[in-house]
């Protein structure tokens, strides 16, 4: 749940920031908190399904539900504050997402999944502190500015925009699948090819 809260904080500063480049950079605070404190982010953990036993899938489902609860509760709390006007920007953003087609949403989610694994694994494996910071913030800035879809961020955006519907939930599932397949791409290639080289 704390991961959902951290992503919600990132989403809040992003929606509050008039400059999209600065907002994209500041959104990275969410991932910075998550990786610094060892919280479980679905998009950061799903790539490791390749290296774990099938029981890990149950853990991923629990993480997804916890991320969902944290993001939704945070969004509902923000709507009770003076900064609740950020919901207007969230509504505009979510209408674009919900106006898109399933194929596009899946592809955009797939690329976000790749970037989130790069961030999580980069932070885990890079020894240099400056490199770790770059590993966190660069993928976030790229996915935000590219318009890629992050399922946990969208849990927050759909809630603060008050745009939940059967379609929105269906799109969230598509985004989660896209993030998952993108997230396991590098580990699969690494396991199948790089380790044998």
C-alpha positions as CSV (number, residue, x, y, z in Angstrom):
1,X,0.0,0.0,0.0
2,X,2.8,2.4,0.8
3,X,4.0,2.0,-2.8
4,X,0.6,3.2,-4.0
5,X,1.0,6.2,-1.7
6,X,4.4,7.0,-3.1
7,X,3.2,6.8,-6.7
8,X,0.3,9.0,-5.7
9,X,2.7,11.6,-4.3
10,X,4.5,11.5,-7.6
11,X,1.3,11.8,-9.5
12,X,0.2,14.7,-7.4
13,X,3.3,16.8,-8.0
14,X,3.1,15.9,-11.7
15,X,-0.5,17.2,-12.0
16,X,0.4,20.2,-9.9
17,X,3.4,21.3,-12.0
18,X,2.7,23.7,-14.9
19,X,5.9,22.7,-16.7
20,X,5.6,19.2,-18.1
21,X,9.3,18.6,-18.1
22,X,9.7,19.5,-14.5
23,X,6.6,17.6,-13.7
24,X,8.0,14.5,-15.4
25,X,11.2,14.7,-13.4
26,X,9.4,15.3,-10.1
27,X,7.1,12.3,-10.7
28,X,10.3,10.3,-10.1
29,X,10.0,11.0,-6.4
30,X,7.6,8.1,-6.1
31,X,10.0,5.6,-7.5
32,X,12.9,7.1,-5.5
33,X,10.9,6.5,-2.3
34,X,9.9,3.0,-3.3
35,X,13.4,1.8,-4.2
36,X,15.1,3.7,-1.3
37,X,12.9,2.0,1.3
38,X,12.5,-1.3,-0.4
39,X,8.7,-1.0,-1.1
40,X,7.1,-3.4,-3.6
41,X,6.0,-1.8,-6.9
42,X,4.2,-4.2,-9.2
43,X,5.9,-2.9,-12.3
44,X,9.3,-3.1,-10.6
45,X,8.8,-6.6,-9.4
46,X,7.0,-8.3,-12.3
47,X,10.2,-8.7,-14.3
48,X,11.6,-11.0,-11.7
49,X,8.9,-13.5,-12.3
50,X,11.3,-15.1,-14.8
51,X,13.7,-15.9,-12.0
52,X,11.2,-17.1,-9.4
53,X,9.0,-20.1,-8.8
54,X,5.3,-20.0,-10.0
55,X,4.2,-19.1,-6.4
56,X,5.8,-15.7,-7.1
57,X,2.7,-14.9,-9.3
58,X,0.6,-15.0,-6.1
59,X,2.9,-12.5,-4.5
60,X,2.6,-10.3,-7.6
61,X,-1.2,-10.3,-7.4
62,X,-0.9,-9.3,-3.7
63,X,1.5,-6.5,-4.6
64,X,-0.9,-5.3,-7.4
65,X,-3.8,-5.2,-5.0
66,X,-1.7,-3.3,-2.4
67,X,-0.5,-0.8,-4.9
68,X,-4.2,-0.3,-6.0
69,X,-5.4,0.2,-2.5
70,X,-2.6,2.7,-1.7
71,X,-3.1,4.7,-4.9
72,X,-6.9,4.8,-4.6
73,X,-7.0,5.8,-0.9
74,X,-4.4,8.5,-1.6
75,X,-6.4,9.9,-4.5
76,X,-9.5,10.0,-2.3
77,X,-7.7,11.8,0.4
78,X,-6.3,14.4,-2.0
79,X,-9.8,15.1,-3.3
80,X,-10.7,16.4,0.2
81,X,-8.0,19.1,0.1
82,X,-7.5,22.5,-1.4
83,X,-5.4,21.1,-4.2
84,X,-8.2,18.9,-5.4
85,X,-8.5,21.1,-8.5
86,X,-5.7,19.0,-10.0
87,X,-8.5,16.5,-10.7
88,X,-9.3,18.7,-13.8
89,X,-5.9,18.0,-15.3
90,X,-6.3,14.3,-14.4
91,X,-9.7,14.2,-16.1
92,X,-8.2,15.6,-19.3
93,X,-5.3,13.1,-19.1
94,X,-7.6,10.1,-18.4
95,X,-10.0,11.0,-21.2
96,X,-7.1,10.7,-23.6
97,X,-6.3,7.3,-22.2
98,X,-9.8,6.1,-22.3
99,X,-10.3,7.5,-25.8
100,X,-7.4,5.3,-27.1
101,X,-7.8,1.8,-28.5
102,X,-6.7,-1.4,-26.8
103,X,-3.8,-2.1,-29.1
104,X,-2.3,1.3,-28.5
105,X,-2.8,1.1,-24.7
106,X,-1.1,-2.3,-24.6
107,X,1.9,-1.2,-26.7
108,X,2.3,2.0,-24.6
109,X,2.1,-0.1,-21.5
110,X,4.7,-2.6,-22.9
111,X,7.3,0.1,-23.3
112,X,6.6,1.5,-19.9
113,X,7.2,-2.0,-18.5
114,X,10.6,-2.2,-20.1
115,X,11.6,1.2,-18.6
116,X,10.3,0.2,-15.1
117,X,12.4,-2.9,-15.1
118,X,15.4,-0.9,-16.3
119,X,14.9,1.5,-13.3
120,X,14.4,-1.2,-10.7
121,X,17.2,-3.5,-11.9
122,X,19.5,-0.5,-12.5
123,X,19.0,0.7,-9.0
124,X,19.6,-2.8,-7.7
125,X,22.8,-3.6,-9.7
126,X,24.5,-0.2,-10.2
127,X,27.0,0.4,-7.5
128,X,27.6,4.1,-8.1
129,X,25.1,6.4,-6.2
130,X,24.9,8.8,-9.1
131,X,24.2,6.0,-11.5
132,X,21.4,4.7,-9.2
133,X,19.8,8.1,-9.2
134,X,19.9,8.3,-13.0
135,X,18.5,4.7,-13.1
136,X,15.5,5.9,-11.1
137,X,14.7,9.3,-12.7
138,X,15.6,8.8,-16.4
139,X,13.2,6.0,-17.1
140,X,10.4,7.9,-15.3
141,X,11.0,11.1,-17.2
142,X,11.1,9.1,-20.5
143,X,7.9,7.2,-19.8
144,X,6.0,10.3,-18.8
145,X,7.1,12.4,-21.7
146,X,6.5,9.6,-24.2
147,X,3.0,9.0,-23.0
148,X,3.6,5.4,-22.0
149,X,1.1,3.8,-19.6
150,X,1.9,2.8,-16.1
151,X,-0.8,0.8,-14.4
152,X,-0.2,2.0,-10.8
153,X,0.0,5.6,-11.8
154,X,-3.3,5.2,-13.7
155,X,-4.9,3.7,-10.6
156,X,-4.3,7.1,-9.0
157,X,-5.2,9.2,-12.1
158,X,-8.5,7.3,-12.7
159,X,-9.5,7.8,-9.1
160,X,-8.7,11.5,-8.7
161,X,-10.4,12.1,-12.0
162,X,-13.4,10.1,-10.8
163,X,-13.5,8.3,-14.1
164,X,-13.8,4.7,-13.0
165,X,-16.0,2.5,-15.2
166,X,-16.0,-1.0,-16.6
167,X,-14.0,0.3,-19.5
168,X,-11.4,2.0,-17.2
169,X,-11.0,-1.1,-15.2
170,X,-10.6,-3.2,-18.4
171,X,-8.0,-0.7,-19.6
172,X,-6.2,-1.0,-16.3
173,X,-6.0,-4.8,-16.8
174,X,-4.6,-4.3,-20.3
175,X,-2.1,-1.8,-18.9
176,X,-1.1,-4.3,-16.2
177,X,-0.6,-7.0,-18.8
178,X,1.4,-4.7,-21.1
179,X,3.6,-3.6,-18.1
180,X,4.1,-7.3,-17.2
181,X,5.2,-8.4,-20.7
182,X,7.4,-5.4,-21.1
183,X,8.9,-6.0,-17.6
184,X,9.8,-9.6,-18.3
185,X,11.4,-8.9,-21.8
186,X,14.9,-8.0,-20.6
187,X,15.0,-10.8,-18.0
188,X,13.9,-13.3,-20.5
189,X,16.5,-12.3,-23.0
190,X,19.1,-12.1,-20.3
191,X,18.2,-15.6,-19.1
192,X,18.0,-17.1,-22.6
193,X,20.8,-15.5,-24.4
194,X,23.1,-13.2,-22.4
195,X,23.8,-15.9,-19.7
196,X,24.9,-18.3,-22.4
197,X,27.1,-15.9,-24.2
